[in-house]
Amino acid sequence: MRYAMVIEKAPSNYAAYVPDLPGCIAIGATITETEFLIRGAIEFHLEGLKADNLPIPPPSSQVKYIDIPA
C-alpha cells in the first residue's frame, strides 16, 4: 500500500501526518528522521487496526503540486 504523508515545518522540528489514517503522526528533528518515524507509525497504526478487527482504510489521498509564477 502507498499512503500519502504531509510533512510540516514547526519552529523547532518537523511533524508528519497521514490523511488517510487519522491520528497517525510522527515528529522528528529532521525531514529524514520524520520520514523514518512516520513509516513506523503507519505500520504500528495498521497493526493496531488489525488487532482490533477494524477495517484498514485504503489509500485514497493524492498529492499534487501547483506551480505559481513568482
Phi and psi in radians as a Rosetta constraint file:
Dihedral C 1 N 2 CA 2 C 2 CIRCULARHARMONIC -2.271 0.35
Dihedral N 2 CA 2 C 2 N 3 CIRCULARHARMONIC 1.834 0.35
Dihedral C 2 N 3 CA 3 C 3 CIRCULARHARMONIC -1.715 0.35
Dihedral N 3 CA 3 C 3 N 4 CIRCULARHARMONIC 2.471 0.35
Dihedral C 3 N 4 CA 4 C 4 CIRCULARHARMONIC -1.342 0.35
Dihedral N 4 CA 4 C 4 N 5 CIRCULARHARMONIC 2.522 0.35
Dihedral C 4 N 5 CA 5 C 5 CIRCULARHARMONIC -2.269 0.35
Dihedral N 5 CA 5 C 5 N 6 CIRCULARHARMONIC 2.685 0.35
Dihedral C 5 N 6 CA 6 C 6 CIRCULARHARMONIC -2.081 0.35
Dihedral N 6 CA 6 C 6 N 7 CIRCULARHARMONIC 2.258 0.35
Dihedral C 6 N 7 CA 7 C 7 CIRCULARHARMONIC -1.984 0.35
Dihedral N 7 CA 7 C 7 N 8 CIRCULARHARMONIC 2.253 0.35
Dihedral C 7 N 8 CA 8 C 8 CIRCULARHARMONIC -2.121 0.35
Dihedral N 8 CA 8 C 8 N 9 CIRCULARHARMONIC 2.485 0.35
Dihedral C 8 N 9 CA 9 C 9 CIRCULARHARMONIC -1.446 0.35
Dihedral N 9 CA 9 C 9 N 10 CIRCULARHARMONIC 2.227 0.35
Dihedral C 9 N 10 CA 10 C 10 CIRCULARHARMONIC -1.846 0.35
Dihedral N 10 CA 10 C 10 N 11 CIRCULARHARMONIC 3.023 0.35
Dihedral C 10 N 11 CA 11 C 11 CIRCULARHARMONIC -0.965 0.35
Dihedral N 11 CA 11 C 11 N 12 CIRCULARHARMONIC -0.654 0.35
Dihedral C 11 N 12 CA 12 C 12 CIRCULARHARMONIC -2.234 0.35
Dihedral N 12 CA 12 C 12 N 13 CIRCULARHARMONIC 0.154 0.35
Dihedral C 12 N 13 CA 13 C 13 CIRCULARHARMONIC -2.847 0.35
Dihedral N 13 CA 13 C 13 N 14 CIRCULARHARMONIC -2.920 0.35
Dihedral C 13 N 14 CA 14 C 14 CIRCULARHARMONIC -2.173 0.35
Dihedral N 14 CA 14 C 14 N 15 CIRCULARHARMONIC 2.553 0.35
Dihedral C 14 N 15 CA 15 C 15 CIRCULARHARMONIC -2.217 0.35
Dihedral N 15 CA 15 C 15 N 16 CIRCULARHARMONIC 2.468 0.35
Dihedral C 15 N 16 CA 16 C 16 CIRCULARHARMONIC -2.228 0.35
Dihedral N 16 CA 16 C 16 N 17 CIRCULARHARMONIC 2.592 0.35
Dihedral C 16 N 17 CA 17 C 17 CIRCULARHARMONIC -2.528 0.35
Dihedral N 17 CA 17 C 17 N 18 CIRCULARHARMONIC 2.840 0.35
Dihedral C 17 N 18 CA 18 C 18 CIRCULARHARMONIC -2.052 0.35
Dihedral N 18 CA 18 C 18 N 19 CIRCULARHARMONIC 1.915 0.35
Dihedral C 18 N 19 CA 19 C 19 CIRCULARHARMONIC -0.981 0.35
Dihedral N 19 CA 19 C 19 N 20 CIRCULARHARMONIC -0.578 0.35
Dihedral C 19 N 20 CA 20 C 20 CIRCULARHARMONIC -1.432 0.35
Dihedral N 20 CA 20 C 20 N 21 CIRCULARHARMONIC -0.136 0.35
Dihedral C 20 N 21 CA 21 C 21 CIRCULARHARMONIC -2.227 0.35
Dihedral N 21 CA 21 C 21 N 22 CIRCULARHARMONIC 1.395 0.35
Dihedral C 21 N 22 CA 22 C 22 CIRCULARHARMONIC -0.911 0.35
Dihedral N 22 CA 22 C 22 N 23 CIRCULARHARMONIC 2.316 0.35
Dihedral C 22 N 23 CA 23 C 23 CIRCULARHARMONIC 1.583 0.35
Dihedral N 23 CA 23 C 23 N 24 CIRCULARHARMONIC -0.107 0.35
Dihedral C 23 N 24 CA 24 C 24 CIRCULARHARMONIC -1.575 0.35
Dihedral N 24 CA 24 C 24 N 25 CIRCULARHARMONIC 1.854 0.35
Dihedral C 24 N 25 CA 25 C 25 CIRCULARHARMONIC -2.384 0.35
Dihedral N 25 CA 25 C 25 N 26 CIRCULARHARMONIC 2.857 0.35
Dihedral C 25 N 26 CA 26 C 26 CIRCULARHARMONIC -2.651 0.35
Dihedral N 26 CA 26 C 26 N 27 CIRCULARHARMONIC 2.629 0.35
Dihedral C 26 N 27 CA 27 C 27 CIRCULARHARMONIC -2.295 0.35
Dihedral N 27 CA 27 C 27 N 28 CIRCULARHARMONIC 2.324 0.35
Dihedral C 27 N 28 CA 28 C 28 CIRCULARHARMONIC -2.492 0.35
Dihedral N 28 CA 28 C 28 N 29 CIRCULARHARMONIC 2.919 0.35
Dihedral C 28 N 29 CA 29 C 29 CIRCULARHARMONIC -1.332 0.35
Dihedral N 29 CA 29 C 29 N 30 CIRCULARHARMONIC -0.492 0.35
Dihedral C 29 N 30 CA 30 C 30 CIRCULARHARMONIC -2.285 0.35
Dihedral N 30 CA 30 C 30 N 31 CIRCULARHARMONIC 2.910 0.35
Dihedral C 30 N 31 CA 31 C 31 CIRCULARHARMONIC -1.090 0.35
Dihedral N 31 CA 31 C 31 N 32 CIRCULARHARMONIC -0.762 0.35
Dihedral C 31 N 32 CA 32 C 32 CIRCULARHARMONIC -1.045 0.35
Dihedral N 32 CA 32 C 32 N 33 CIRCULARHARMONIC -0.807 0.35
Dihedral C 32 N 33 CA 33 C 33 CIRCULARHARMONIC -1.106 0.35
Dihedral N 33 CA 33 C 33 N 34 CIRCULARHARMONIC -0.718 0.35
Dihedral C 33 N 34 CA 34 C 34 CIRCULARHARMONIC -1.126 0.35
Dihedral N 34 CA 34 C 34 N 35 CIRCULARHARMONIC -0.728 0.35
Dihedral C 34 N 35 CA 35 C 35 CIRCULARHARMONIC -1.064 0.35
Dihedral N 35 CA 35 C 35 N 36 CIRCULARHARMONIC -0.757 0.35
Dihedral C 35 N 36 CA 36 C 36 CIRCULARHARMONIC -1.074 0.35
Dihedral N 36 CA 36 C 36 N 37 CIRCULARHARMONIC -0.795 0.35
Dihedral C 36 N 37 CA 37 C 37 CIRCULARHARMONIC -1.199 0.35
Dihedral N 37 CA 37 C 37 N 38 CIRCULARHARMONIC -0.632 0.35
Dihedral C 37 N 38 CA 38 C 38 CIRCULARHARMONIC -1.220 0.35
Dihedral N 38 CA 38 C 38 N 39 CIRCULARHARMONIC -0.556 0.35
Dihedral C 38 N 39 CA 39 C 39 CIRCULARHARMONIC -1.058 0.35
Dihedral N 39 CA 39 C 39 N 40 CIRCULARHARMONIC -0.815 0.35
Dihedral C 39 N 40 CA 40 C 40 CIRCULARHARMONIC -1.123 0.35
Dihedral N 40 CA 40 C 40 N 41 CIRCULARHARMONIC -0.655 0.35
Dihedral C 40 N 41 CA 41 C 41 CIRCULARHARMONIC -1.127 0.35
Dihedral N 41 CA 41 C 41 N 42 CIRCULARHARMONIC -0.691 0.35
Dihedral C 41 N 42 CA 42 C 42 CIRCULARHARMONIC -1.093 0.35
Dihedral N 42 CA 42 C 42 N 43 CIRCULARHARMONIC -0.846 0.35
Dihedral C 42 N 43 CA 43 C 43 CIRCULARHARMONIC -1.047 0.35
Dihedral N 43 CA 43 C 43 N 44 CIRCULARHARMONIC -0.774 0.35
Dihedral C 43 N 44 CA 44 C 44 CIRCULARHARMONIC -1.105 0.35
Dihedral N 44 CA 44 C 44 N 45 CIRCULARHARMONIC -0.749 0.35
Dihedral C 44 N 45 CA 45 C 45 CIRCULARHARMONIC -1.063 0.35
Dihedral N 45 CA 45 C 45 N 46 CIRCULARHARMONIC -0.808 0.35
Dihedral C 45 N 46 CA 46 C 46 CIRCULARHARMONIC -1.148 0.35
Dihedral N 46 CA 46 C 46 N 47 CIRCULARHARMONIC -0.688 0.35
Dihedral C 46 N 47 CA 47 C 47 CIRCULARHARMONIC -1.069 0.35
Dihedral N 47 CA 47 C 47 N 48 CIRCULARHARMONIC -0.699 0.35
Dihedral C 47 N 48 CA 48 C 48 CIRCULARHARMONIC -1.135 0.35
Dihedral N 48 CA 48 C 48 N 49 CIRCULARHARMONIC -0.719 0.35
Dihedral C 48 N 49 CA 49 C 49 CIRCULARHARMONIC -1.091 0.35
Dihedral N 49 CA 49 C 49 N 50 CIRCULARHARMONIC -0.765 0.35
Dihedral C 49 N 50 CA 50 C 50 CIRCULARHARMONIC -1.095 0.35
Dihedral N 50 CA 50 C 50 N 51 CIRCULARHARMONIC -0.766 0.35
Dihedral C 50 N 51 CA 51 C 51 CIRCULARHARMONIC -1.091 0.35
Dihedral N 51 CA 51 C 51 N 52 CIRCULARHARMONIC -0.555 0.35
Dihedral C 51 N 52 CA 52 C 52 CIRCULARHARMONIC -1.591 0.35
Dihedral N 52 CA 52 C 52 N 53 CIRCULARHARMONIC 0.139 0.35
Dihedral C 52 N 53 CA 53 C 53 CIRCULARHARMONIC 0.969 0.35
Dihedral N 53 CA 53 C 53 N 54 CIRCULARHARMONIC 0.671 0.35
Dihedral C 53 N 54 CA 54 C 54 CIRCULARHARMONIC -1.762 0.35
Dihedral N 54 CA 54 C 54 N 55 CIRCULARHARMONIC 2.672 0.35
Dihedral C 54 N 55 CA 55 C 55 CIRCULARHARMONIC -1.185 0.35
Dihedral N 55 CA 55 C 55 N 56 CIRCULARHARMONIC 2.557 0.35
Dihedral C 55 N 56 CA 56 C 56 CIRCULARHARMONIC -1.520 0.35
Dihedral N 56 CA 56 C 56 N 57 CIRCULARHARMONIC 2.047 0.35
Dihedral C 56 N 57 CA 57 C 57 CIRCULARHARMONIC -1.138 0.35
Dihedral N 57 CA 57 C 57 N 58 CIRCULARHARMONIC 2.251 0.35
Dihedral C 57 N 58 CA 58 C 58 CIRCULARHARMONIC -1.238 0.35
Dihedral N 58 CA 58 C 58 N 59 CIRCULARHARMONIC 2.584 0.35
Dihedral C 58 N 59 CA 59 C 59 CIRCULARHARMONIC -1.077 0.35
Dihedral N 59 CA 59 C 59 N 60 CIRCULARHARMONIC 2.228 0.35
Dihedral C 59 N 60 CA 60 C 60 CIRCULARHARMONIC -2.399 0.35
Dihedral N 60 CA 60 C 60 N 61 CIRCULARHARMONIC -0.264 0.35
Dihedral C 60 N 61 CA 61 C 61 CIRCULARHARMONIC -1.279 0.35
Dihedral N 61 CA 61 C 61 N 62 CIRCULARHARMONIC 2.561 0.35
Dihedral C 61 N 62 CA 62 C 62 CIRCULARHARMONIC -2.168 0.35
Dihedral N 62 CA 62 C 62 N 63 CIRCULARHARMONIC 2.586 0.35
Dihedral C 62 N 63 CA 63 C 63 CIRCULARHARMONIC -2.066 0.35
Dihedral N 63 CA 63 C 63 N 64 CIRCULARHARMONIC 2.241 0.35
Dihedral C 63 N 64 CA 64 C 64 CIRCULARHARMONIC -2.415 0.35
Dihedral N 64 CA 64 C 64 N 65 CIRCULARHARMONIC 2.620 0.35
Dihedral C 64 N 65 CA 65 C 65 CIRCULARHARMONIC -1.928 0.35
Dihedral N 65 CA 65 C 65 N 66 CIRCULARHARMONIC 2.506 0.35
Dihedral C 65 N 66 CA 66 C 66 CIRCULARHARMONIC -1.986 0.35
Dihedral N 66 CA 66 C 66 N 67 CIRCULARHARMONIC 2.170 0.35
Dihedral C 66 N 67 CA 67 C 67 CIRCULARHARMONIC -1.513 0.35
Dihedral N 67 CA 67 C 67 N 68 CIRCULARHARMONIC 2.268 0.35
Dihedral C 67 N 68 CA 68 C 68 CIRCULARHARMONIC -2.076 0.35
Dihedral N 68 CA 68 C 68 N 69 CIRCULARHARMONIC 2.218 0.35
Dihedral C 68 N 69 CA 69 C 69 CIRCULARHARMONIC -1.055 0.35
Dihedral N 69 CA 69 C 69 N 70 CIRCULARHARMONIC 2.439 0.35
